[in-house]
Amino acid sequence: MNESTVIVPGWVGGDVDLREVGESQVASFRLASTPRYQRQGEWVDGPTSWFTVNCWRGLARHVAGSVRRGDAVVVHGRLRVDTWTRDDGSTSTTVVVDATSVGHDLNRGTATFTRPARRDPAAAEPGPAVGPPVEPAAGEQGRPAA
């Protein structure tokens, strides 16, 4: 199977829409990505590309709880193009990224990460150690190696 995988930095262009699809959830949002480059010593904006980003299952819930309109994000996922016919007979096309990862772009701001609570308390109990203990290498005890 040939799939095009992309990494797209950009800005969230609207509210995240979380909805049920069958027994799963999907969160969708629009992403604007504008390249910047230097022309004659000055930074200029290139043309903005718009994407629809779809996030499924657990990623959908996390994106809906974390991402807001105007946030700078980086999206990783599979690229596809959807084409359909409108009621008036005209054809429309949307570029879609089916996301596998979405994160805030820390070049453009700060974020705080919160792990979700574990559902199974037994899974949080430590099990037996696997293998012998490992001695830290030089420089791994909080100070640089000499």
Summary of the structure (lengths in Angstrom):
residues: 146
radius of gyration: 21.3
end to end distance: 50.2
largest distance: 72.7
contacts: 301
relative contact order: 0.18
helix: 10%
strand: 47%
